[in-house]
Amino acid sequence: MSALPQKIYPVVDTAEWVNRLGGAGARFIQLRIKDYSPEKLVAEIRRAHTYAKQHGVCLVLNDYWQIALDEGIDYLHLGQEDLDTADLAAIRKAGVRLGISTHCHEELDRALACAPDYVALGPIWPTRLKKMAFGPQGVEKLTEWKKLIGDLPLVAIGGITFERLRACLDAGADSVAAVSDFTLHADPEGQVKRWLAEADAETRAAV
């Protein structure tokens, strides 16, 4: 199982954020867009993909599997409800890598049956950005998930801040995702650099 591109994983909602955070050193970024018209949606995804290629970013598109195939996006991230309609055979045939959200054992079993390239667990802490059907999972569940999935990469997401990054990595996460800790920060580019330095320090400590 191949490793993820980076230990930090910003989740953003516009192409310009891919440009800004990619320019600051982020190399694994998810584009999660909601409520765009079809024309605006495709145009924004194409802009994000262009920026990603300029900065050497592995771009992950949330939700829109058909567009990911059409546009040659690196990665696709699907929630459990997306699995009901996504054509997994077509996704695999196109060579698009796949991440899947999980919140409980039943969802993990379903995700693993799809042979994903990573599994995400969340929310680790409470989050206000998205109404969640599941409560906070806690870092202990990251350790449990990692034992269950072995070499398959694990992504932590939900309520994560810079101060909580190390706890997630120590608990077994291979990459740590965040939204507001980057996009609502007074210095988003500087925050990317802080996260990278902390993640690198964690890597050096493990050697």
Salt bridges, closest charged atoms under 4 A:
GLU16 OE1 - ARG47 NH2 3.97
GLU44 OE1 - ARG47 NH1 3.16
ASP63 OD2 - LYS34 NZ 3.33
GLU71 OE2 - ARG46 NE 3.02
ASP84 OD1 - ARG110 NH2 2.58
GLU107 OE1 - HIS103 ND1 2.60
ASP117 OD2 - ARG92 NH1 2.93
GLU144 OE2 - HIS105 NE2 2.81
ASP174 OD2 - LYS146 NZ 2.80
GLU189 OE2 - ARG20 NE 2.74
GLU198 OE2 - ARG166 NH2 3.17
GLU202 OE1 - LYS7 NZ 3.71
